[in-house]
Amino acid sequence: MTCDHLVCANCNGRVSEGRCPVCRANRARLQQEQGPFAALTPAMLIALLLGLLAVALIARQALA
């Protein structure tokens, strides 16, 4: 989850802007929770799966 569209209940600003201490604390917490695959979009995941499928098919042809 990103904080781009989250609205702070304390200052009514976007959390990504960090207007108040509550926004800054929540933004920092969200950034710490993100794992290594947080930046992957669905399109990137589909491309990765298609690439892996292509490699598997090529390896299968090489072994046959």
PyMOL Python script that loads the backbone (N, CA, C, O; Angstrom):
from pymol import cmd

cmd.read_pdbstr("""\
ATOM      1  N   MET A   1       0.849  -1.170   0.000  1.00  0.00           N
ATOM      2  CA  MET A   1       0.000   0.000   0.000  1.00  0.00           C
ATOM      3  C   MET A   1       0.896   1.236   0.000  1.00  0.00           C
ATOM      4  O   MET A   1       1.909   1.281   0.698  1.00  0.00           O
ATOM      5  N   THR A   2       0.520   2.211  -0.772  1.00  0.00           N
ATOM      6  CA  THR A   2       1.256   3.468  -0.778  1.00  0.00           C
ATOM      7  C   THR A   2       0.433   4.535  -0.079  1.00  0.00           C
ATOM      8  O   THR A   2      -0.772   4.384   0.118  1.00  0.00           O
ATOM      9  N   CYS A   3       1.105   5.613   0.290  1.00  0.00           N
ATOM     10  CA  CYS A   3       0.420   6.685   0.997  1.00  0.00           C
ATOM     11  C   CYS A   3       0.057   7.821   0.050  1.00  0.00           C
ATOM     12  O   CYS A   3      -0.244   8.919   0.517  1.00  0.00           O
ATOM     13  N   ASP A   4       0.074   7.601  -1.254  1.00  0.00           N
ATOM     14  CA  ASP A   4      -0.208   8.657  -2.219  1.00  0.00           C
ATOM     15  C   ASP A   4      -1.621   9.202  -2.104  1.00  0.00           C
ATOM     16  O   ASP A   4      -1.833  10.401  -2.284  1.00  0.00           O
ATOM     17  N   HIS A   5      -2.582   8.354  -1.811  1.00  0.00           N
ATOM     18  CA  HIS A   5      -3.979   8.785  -1.780  1.00  0.00           C
ATOM     19  C   HIS A   5      -4.596   8.756  -0.387  1.00  0.00           C
ATOM     20  O   HIS A   5      -5.789   9.015  -0.231  1.00  0.00           O
ATOM     21  N   LEU A   6      -3.794   8.445   0.620  1.00  0.00           N
ATOM     22  CA  LEU A   6      -4.323   8.422   1.980  1.00  0.00           C
ATOM     23  C   LEU A   6      -4.448   9.845   2.508  1.00  0.00           C
ATOM     24  O   LEU A   6      -3.566  10.675   2.292  1.00  0.00           O
ATOM     25  N   VAL A   7      -5.542  10.119   3.198  1.00  0.00           N
ATOM     26  CA  VAL A   7      -5.794  11.440   3.765  1.00  0.00           C
ATOM     27  C   VAL A   7      -5.668  11.343   5.284  1.00  0.00           C
ATOM     28  O   VAL A   7      -6.225  10.443   5.913  1.00  0.00           O
ATOM     29  N   CYS A   8      -4.933  12.278   5.851  1.00  0.00           N
ATOM     30  CA  CYS A   8      -4.706  12.308   7.296  1.00  0.00           C
ATOM     31  C   CYS A   8      -5.961  12.817   8.010  1.00  0.00           C
ATOM     32  O   CYS A   8      -6.558  13.814   7.603  1.00  0.00           O
ATOM     33  N   ALA A   9      -6.347  12.128   9.067  1.00  0.00           N
ATOM     34  CA  ALA A   9      -7.505  12.556   9.842  1.00  0.00           C
ATOM     35  C   ALA A   9      -7.168  13.752  10.729  1.00  0.00           C
ATOM     36  O   ALA A   9      -8.067  14.441  11.213  1.00  0.00           O
ATOM     37  N   ASN A  10      -5.891  13.996  10.940  1.00  0.00           N
ATOM     38  CA  ASN A  10      -5.474  15.090  11.811  1.00  0.00           C
ATOM     39  C   ASN A  10      -5.479  16.435  11.087  1.00  0.00           C
ATOM     40  O   ASN A  10      -5.978  17.420  11.631  1.00  0.00           O
ATOM     41  N   CYS A  11      -4.936  16.495   9.874  1.00  0.00           N
ATOM     42  CA  CYS A  11      -4.804  17.780   9.175  1.00  0.00           C
ATOM     43  C   CYS A  11      -5.563  17.829   7.848  1.00  0.00           C
ATOM     44  O   CYS A  11      -5.556  18.865   7.183  1.00  0.00           O
ATOM     45  N   ASN A  12      -6.207  16.752   7.454  1.00  0.00           N
ATOM     46  CA  ASN A  12      -6.949  16.645   6.186  1.00  0.00           C
ATOM     47  C   ASN A  12      -6.071  16.829   4.956  1.00  0.00           C
ATOM     48  O   ASN A  12      -6.571  17.173   3.885  1.00  0.00           O
ATOM     49  N   GLY A  13      -4.790  16.609   5.095  1.00  0.00           N
ATOM     50  CA  GLY A  13      -3.874  16.661   3.957  1.00  0.00           C
ATOM     51  C   GLY A  13      -3.473  15.258   3.552  1.00  0.00           C
ATOM     52  O   GLY A  13      -3.753  14.286   4.254  1.00  0.00           O
ATOM     53  N   ARG A  14      -2.820  15.167   2.422  1.00  0.00           N
ATOM     54  CA  ARG A  14      -2.321  13.854   1.988  1.00  0.00           C
ATOM     55  C   ARG A  14      -1.184  13.409   2.898  1.00  0.00           C
ATOM     56  O   ARG A  14      -0.339  14.214   3.289  1.00  0.00           O
ATOM     57  N   VAL A  15      -1.172  12.147   3.224  1.00  0.00           N
ATOM     58  CA  VAL A  15      -0.129  11.604   4.083  1.00  0.00           C
ATOM     59  C   VAL A  15       1.227  11.715   3.387  1.00  0.00           C
ATOM     60  O   VAL A  15       2.246  11.901   4.051  1.00  0.00           O
ATOM     61  N   SER A  16       1.248  11.604   2.077  1.00  0.00           N
ATOM     62  CA  SER A  16       2.509  11.677   1.337  1.00  0.00           C
ATOM     63  C   SER A  16       3.154  13.056   1.436  1.00  0.00           C
ATOM     64  O   SER A  16       4.368  13.175   1.271  1.00  0.00           O
ATOM     65  N   GLU A  17       2.372  14.093   1.701  1.00  0.00           N
ATOM     66  CA  GLU A  17       2.928  15.438   1.838  1.00  0.00           C
ATOM     67  C   GLU A  17       3.574  15.647   3.199  1.00  0.00           C
ATOM     68  O   GLU A  17       4.488  16.463   3.320  1.00  0.00           O
ATOM     69  N   GLY A  18       3.129  14.936   4.219  1.00  0.00           N
ATOM     70  CA  GLY A  18       3.730  15.028   5.545  1.00  0.00           C
ATOM     71  C   GLY A  18       3.554  16.389   6.200  1.00  0.00           C
ATOM     72  O   GLY A  18       4.521  16.950   6.718  1.00  0.00           O
ATOM     73  N   ARG A  19       2.353  16.928   6.190  1.00  0.00           N
ATOM     74  CA  ARG A  19       2.109  18.264   6.749  1.00  0.00           C
ATOM     75  C   ARG A  19       2.236  18.321   8.266  1.00  0.00           C
ATOM     76  O   ARG A  19       2.712  19.318   8.809  1.00  0.00           O
ATOM     77  N   CYS A  20       1.821  17.273   8.948  1.00  0.00           N
ATOM     78  CA  CYS A  20       1.830  17.291  10.416  1.00  0.00           C
ATOM     79  C   CYS A  20       2.634  16.090  10.934  1.00  0.00           C
ATOM     80  O   CYS A  20       2.989  15.203  10.157  1.00  0.00           O
ATOM     81  N   PRO A  21       2.921  16.058  12.238  1.00  0.00           N
ATOM     82  CA  PRO A  21       3.681  14.929  12.797  1.00  0.00           C
ATOM     83  C   PRO A  21       2.990  13.580  12.601  1.00  0.00           C
ATOM     84  O   PRO A  21       3.658  12.558  12.441  1.00  0.00           O
ATOM     85  N   VAL A  22       1.656  13.572  12.614  1.00  0.00           N
ATOM     86  CA  VAL A  22       0.923  12.320  12.418  1.00  0.00           C
ATOM     87  C   VAL A  22       1.149  11.796  10.999  1.00  0.00           C
ATOM     88  O   VAL A  22       1.372  10.602  10.798  1.00  0.00           O
ATOM     89  N   CYS A  23       1.091  12.695  10.024  1.00  0.00           N
ATOM     90  CA  CYS A  23       1.341  12.307   8.626  1.00  0.00           C
ATOM     91  C   CYS A  23       2.751  11.745   8.465  1.00  0.00           C
ATOM     92  O   CYS A  23       2.949  10.697   7.851  1.00  0.00           O
ATOM     93  N   ARG A  24       3.721  12.455   9.023  1.00  0.00           N
ATOM     94  CA  ARG A  24       5.111  12.023   8.880  1.00  0.00           C
ATOM     95  C   ARG A  24       5.334  10.669   9.545  1.00  0.00           C
ATOM     96  O   ARG A  24       6.055   9.828   9.009  1.00  0.00           O
ATOM     97  N   ALA A  25       4.728  10.453  10.694  1.00  0.00           N
ATOM     98  CA  ALA A  25       4.884   9.169  11.388  1.00  0.00           C
ATOM     99  C   ALA A  25       4.254   8.032  10.592  1.00  0.00           C
ATOM    100  O   ALA A  25       4.849   6.963  10.461  1.00  0.00           O
ATOM    101  N   ASN A  26       3.057   8.256  10.061  1.00  0.00           N
ATOM    102  CA  ASN A  26       2.398   7.205   9.272  1.00  0.00           C
ATOM    103  C   ASN A  26       3.123   6.941   7.967  1.00  0.00           C
ATOM    104  O   ASN A  26       3.215   5.794   7.531  1.00  0.00           O
ATOM    105  N   ARG A  27       3.642   7.993   7.333  1.00  0.00           N
ATOM    106  CA  ARG A  27       4.404   7.808   6.099  1.00  0.00           C
ATOM    107  C   ARG A  27       5.649   6.976   6.375  1.00  0.00           C
ATOM    108  O   ARG A  27       5.972   6.074   5.602  1.00  0.00           O
ATOM    109  N   ALA A  28       6.352   7.265   7.465  1.00  0.00           N
ATOM    110  CA  ALA A  28       7.545   6.504   7.829  1.00  0.00           C
ATOM    111  C   ALA A  28       7.190   5.052   8.132  1.00  0.00           C
ATOM    112  O   ALA A  28       7.919   4.141   7.742  1.00  0.00           O
ATOM    113  N   ARG A  29       6.072   4.833   8.828  1.00  0.00           N
ATOM    114  CA  ARG A  29       5.654   3.463   9.152  1.00  0.00           C
ATOM    115  C   ARG A  29       5.325   2.679   7.894  1.00  0.00           C
ATOM    116  O   ARG A  29       5.705   1.514   7.773  1.00  0.00           O
ATOM    117  N   LEU A  30       4.623   3.305   6.953  1.00  0.00           N
ATOM    118  CA  LEU A  30       4.274   2.617   5.709  1.00  0.00           C
ATOM    119  C   LEU A  30       5.510   2.301   4.886  1.00  0.00           C
ATOM    120  O   LEU A  30       5.576   1.250   4.248  1.00  0.00           O
ATOM    121  N   GLN A  31       6.483   3.188   4.890  1.00  0.00           N
ATOM    122  CA  GLN A  31       7.701   2.941   4.119  1.00  0.00           C
ATOM    123  C   GLN A  31       8.515   1.812   4.714  1.00  0.00           C
ATOM    124  O   GLN A  31       9.183   1.082   3.983  1.00  0.00           O
ATOM    125  N   GLN A  32       8.471   1.652   6.035  1.00  0.00           N
ATOM    126  CA  GLN A  32       9.196   0.554   6.677  1.00  0.00           C
ATOM    127  C   GLN A  32       8.528  -0.788   6.433  1.00  0.00           C
ATOM    128  O   GLN A  32       9.207  -1.814   6.388  1.00  0.00           O
ATOM    129  N   GLU A  33       7.205  -0.800   6.274  1.00  0.00           N
ATOM    130  CA  GLU A  33       6.473  -2.045   6.090  1.00  0.00           C
ATOM    131  C   GLU A  33       6.597  -2.608   4.684  1.00  0.00           C
ATOM    132  O   GLU A  33       6.313  -3.785   4.462  1.00  0.00           O
ATOM    133  N   GLN A  34       7.015  -1.792   3.742  1.00  0.00           N
ATOM    134  CA  GLN A  34       7.082  -2.245   2.359  1.00  0.00           C
ATOM    135  C   GLN A  34       8.211  -3.249   2.200  1.00  0.00           C
ATOM    136  O   GLN A  34       9.332  -3.023   2.656  1.00  0.00           O
ATOM    137  N   GLY A  35       7.903  -4.337   1.559  1.00  0.00           N
ATOM    138  CA  GLY A  35       8.879  -5.376   1.324  1.00  0.00           C
ATOM    139  C   GLY A  35       9.598  -5.169  -0.003  1.00  0.00           C
ATOM    140  O   GLY A  35       9.408  -4.141  -0.654  1.00  0.00           O
ATOM    141  N   PRO A  36      10.414  -6.123  -0.408  1.00  0.00           N
ATOM    142  CA  PRO A  36      11.166  -5.971  -1.652  1.00  0.00           C
ATOM    143  C   PRO A  36      10.293  -6.018  -2.907  1.00  0.00           C
ATOM    144  O   PRO A  36      10.720  -5.570  -3.971  1.00  0.00           O
ATOM    145  N   PHE A  37       9.082  -6.551  -2.794  1.00  0.00           N
ATOM    146  CA  PHE A  37       8.212  -6.651  -3.969  1.00  0.00           C
ATOM    147  C   PHE A  37       7.122  -5.583  -3.982  1.00  0.00           C
ATOM    148  O   PHE A  37       6.168  -5.691  -4.752  1.00  0.00           O
ATOM    149  N   ALA A  38       7.246  -4.571  -3.155  1.00  0.00           N
ATOM    150  CA  ALA A  38       6.212  -3.537  -3.054  1.00  0.00           C
ATOM    151  C   ALA A  38       6.105  -2.703  -4.323  1.00  0.00           C
ATOM    152  O   ALA A  38       5.036  -2.173  -4.626  1.00  0.00           O
ATOM    153  N   ALA A  39       7.194  -2.581  -5.065  1.00  0.00           N
ATOM    154  CA  ALA A  39       7.195  -1.741  -6.260  1.00  0.00           C
ATOM    155  C   ALA A  39       6.666  -2.482  -7.495  1.00  0.00           C
ATOM    156  O   ALA A  39       6.492  -1.869  -8.547  1.00  0.00           O
ATOM    157  N   LEU A  40       6.412  -3.773  -7.383  1.00  0.00           N
ATOM    158  CA  LEU A  40       5.941  -4.536  -8.531  1.00  0.00           C
ATOM    159  C   LEU A  40       4.475  -4.218  -8.827  1.00  0.00           C
ATOM    160  O   LEU A  40       3.611  -4.300  -7.954  1.00  0.00           O
ATOM    161  N   THR A  41       4.230  -3.860 -10.057  1.00  0.00           N
ATOM    162  CA  THR A  41       2.860  -3.615 -10.495  1.00  0.00           C
ATOM    163  C   THR A  41       2.305  -4.900 -11.102  1.00  0.00           C
ATOM    164  O   THR A  41       3.075  -5.809 -11.411  1.00  0.00           O
ATOM    165  N   PRO A  42       1.003  -4.997 -11.277  1.00  0.00           N
ATOM    166  CA  PRO A  42       0.445  -6.192 -11.917  1.00  0.00           C
ATOM    167  C   PRO A  42       1.015  -6.431 -13.318  1.00  0.00           C
ATOM    168  O   PRO A  42       1.227  -7.578 -13.711  1.00  0.00           O
ATOM    169  N   ALA A  43       1.262  -5.362 -14.067  1.00  0.00           N
ATOM    170  CA  ALA A  43       1.838  -5.525 -15.404  1.00  0.00           C
ATOM    171  C   ALA A  43       3.251  -6.101 -15.327  1.00  0.00           C
ATOM    172  O   ALA A  43       3.632  -6.930 -16.153  1.00  0.00           O
ATOM    173  N   MET A  44       4.021  -5.664 -14.339  1.00  0.00           N
ATOM    174  CA  MET A  44       5.370  -6.202 -14.173  1.00  0.00           C
ATOM    175  C   MET A  44       5.329  -7.672 -13.768  1.00  0.00           C
ATOM    176  O   MET A  44       6.164  -8.460 -14.212  1.00  0.00           O
ATOM    177  N   LEU A  45       4.367  -8.047 -12.929  1.00  0.00           N
ATOM    178  CA  LEU A  45       4.238  -9.445 -12.533  1.00  0.00           C
ATOM    179  C   LEU A  45       3.866 -10.329 -13.717  1.00  0.00           C
ATOM    180  O   LEU A  45       4.393 -11.433 -13.860  1.00  0.00           O
ATOM    181  N   ILE A  46       2.962  -9.848 -14.566  1.00  0.00           N
ATOM    182  CA  ILE A  46       2.574 -10.608 -15.761  1.00  0.00           C
ATOM    183  C   ILE A  46       3.768 -10.759 -16.692  1.00  0.00           C
ATOM    184  O   ILE A  46       3.990 -11.839 -17.239  1.00  0.00           O
ATOM    185  N   ALA A  47       4.543  -9.686 -16.880  1.00  0.00           N
ATOM    186  CA  ALA A  47       5.728  -9.759 -17.733  1.00  0.00           C
ATOM    187  C   ALA A  47       6.748 -10.741 -17.171  1.00  0.00           C
ATOM    188  O   ALA A  47       7.375 -11.488 -17.922  1.00  0.00           O
ATOM    189  N   LEU A  48       6.913 -10.739 -15.870  1.00  0.00           N
ATOM    190  CA  LEU A  48       7.829 -11.680 -15.231  1.00  0.00           C
ATOM    191  C   LEU A  48       7.371 -13.119 -15.426  1.00  0.00           C
ATOM    192  O   LEU A  48       8.183 -13.992 -15.730  1.00  0.00           O
ATOM    193  N   LEU A  49       6.084 -13.370 -15.255  1.00  0.00           N
ATOM    194  CA  LEU A  49       5.558 -14.718 -15.462  1.00  0.00           C
ATOM    195  C   LEU A  49       5.701 -15.173 -16.908  1.00  0.00           C
ATOM    196  O   LEU A  49       6.038 -16.328 -17.170  1.00  0.00           O
ATOM    197  N   LEU A  50       5.443 -14.261 -17.850  1.00  0.00           N
ATOM    198  CA  LEU A  50       5.617 -14.611 -19.258  1.00  0.00           C
ATOM    199  C   LEU A  50       7.075 -14.900 -19.588  1.00  0.00           C
ATOM    200  O   LEU A  50       7.377 -15.807 -20.363  1.00  0.00           O
ATOM    201  N   GLY A  51       7.969 -14.130 -19.001  1.00  0.00           N
ATOM    202  CA  GLY A  51       9.396 -14.378 -19.200  1.00  0.00           C
ATOM    203  C   GLY A  51       9.819 -15.729 -18.656  1.00  0.00           C
ATOM    204  O   GLY A  51      10.573 -16.454 -19.304  1.00  0.00           O
ATOM    205  N   LEU A  52       9.336 -16.071 -17.468  1.00  0.00           N
ATOM    206  CA  LEU A  52       9.655 -17.375 -16.888  1.00  0.00           C
ATOM    207  C   LEU A  52       9.071 -18.515 -17.712  1.00  0.00           C
ATOM    208  O   LEU A  52       9.698 -19.563 -17.863  1.00  0.00           O
ATOM    209  N   LEU A  53       7.874 -18.308 -18.243  1.00  0.00           N
ATOM    210  CA  LEU A  53       7.266 -19.317 -19.111  1.00  0.00           C
ATOM    211  C   LEU A  53       8.080 -19.512 -20.384  1.00  0.00           C
ATOM    212  O   LEU A  53       8.265 -20.640 -20.840  1.00  0.00           O
ATOM    213  N   ALA A  54       8.568 -18.411 -20.957  1.00  0.00           N
ATOM    214  CA  ALA A  54       9.391 -18.502 -22.159  1.00  0.00           C
ATOM    215  C   ALA A  54      10.686 -19.249 -21.878  1.00  0.00           C
ATOM    216  O   ALA A  54      11.111 -20.079 -22.681  1.00  0.00           O
ATOM    217  N   VAL A  55      11.308 -18.962 -20.756  1.00  0.00           N
ATOM    218  CA  VAL A  55      12.547 -19.664 -20.395  1.00  0.00           C
ATOM    219  C   VAL A  55      12.269 -21.149 -20.203  1.00  0.00           C
ATOM    220  O   VAL A  55      13.068 -21.983 -20.629  1.00  0.00           O
ATOM    221  N   ALA A  56      11.167 -21.489 -19.577  1.00  0.00           N
ATOM    222  CA  ALA A  56      10.823 -22.895 -19.369  1.00  0.00           C
ATOM    223  C   ALA A  56      10.579 -23.611 -20.697  1.00  0.00           C
ATOM    224  O   ALA A  56      11.000 -24.754 -20.879  1.00  0.00           O
ATOM    225  N   LEU A  57       9.899 -22.935 -21.621  1.00  0.00           N
ATOM    226  CA  LEU A  57       9.652 -23.554 -22.932  1.00  0.00           C
ATOM    227  C   LEU A  57      10.947 -23.729 -23.718  1.00  0.00           C
ATOM    228  O   LEU A  57      11.120 -24.747 -24.389  1.00  0.00           O
ATOM    229  N   ILE A  58      11.847 -22.773 -23.651  1.00  0.00           N
ATOM    230  CA  ILE A  58      13.129 -22.884 -24.346  1.00  0.00           C
ATOM    231  C   ILE A  58      13.955 -24.019 -23.741  1.00  0.00           C
ATOM    232  O   ILE A  58      14.587 -24.787 -24.467  1.00  0.00           O
ATOM    233  N   ALA A  59      13.950 -24.124 -22.400  1.00  0.00           N
ATOM    234  CA  ALA A  59      14.692 -25.198 -21.750  1.00  0.00           C
ATOM    235  C   ALA A  59      14.091 -26.549 -22.108  1.00  0.00           C
ATOM    236  O   ALA A  59      14.816 -27.530 -22.272  1.00  0.00           O
ATOM    237  N   ARG A  60      12.807 -26.603 -22.228  1.00  0.00           N
ATOM    238  CA  ARG A  60      12.139 -27.864 -22.593  1.00  0.00           C
ATOM    239  C   ARG A  60      12.514 -28.279 -24.010  1.00  0.00           C
ATOM    240  O   ARG A  60      12.748 -29.460 -24.268  1.00  0.00           O
ATOM    241  N   GLN A  61      12.573 -27.319 -24.929  1.00  0.00           N
ATOM    242  CA  GLN A  61      12.943 -27.609 -26.310  1.00  0.00           C
ATOM    243  C   GLN A  61      14.414 -28.052 -26.401  1.00  0.00           C
ATOM    244  O   GLN A  61      14.754 -28.923 -27.203  1.00  0.00           O
ATOM    245  N   ALA A  62      15.277 -27.450 -25.580  1.00  0.00           N
ATOM    246  CA  ALA A  62      16.699 -27.791 -25.606  1.00  0.00           C
ATOM    247  C   ALA A  62      16.943 -29.218 -25.097  1.00  0.00           C
ATOM    248  O   ALA A  62      17.862 -29.896 -25.556  1.00  0.00           O
ATOM    249  N   LEU A  63      16.128 -29.661 -24.161  1.00  0.00           N
ATOM    250  CA  LEU A  63      16.289 -30.994 -23.591  1.00  0.00           C
ATOM    251  C   LEU A  63      15.653 -32.064 -24.476  1.00  0.00           C
ATOM    252  O   LEU A  63      15.994 -33.239 -24.342  1.00  0.00           O
ATOM    253  N   ALA A  64      14.760 -31.703 -25.356  1.00  0.00           N
ATOM    254  CA  ALA A  64      14.058 -32.701 -26.177  1.00  0.00           C
ATOM    255  C   ALA A  64      14.846 -33.106 -27.385  1.00  0.00           C
ATOM    256  O   ALA A  64      14.388 -33.936 -28.170  1.00  0.00           O
TER     257      ALA A  64
END
""", "prot")
cmd.dss("prot")
cmd.show_as("cartoon", "prot")
cmd.util.cbc("prot")
cmd.orient("prot")
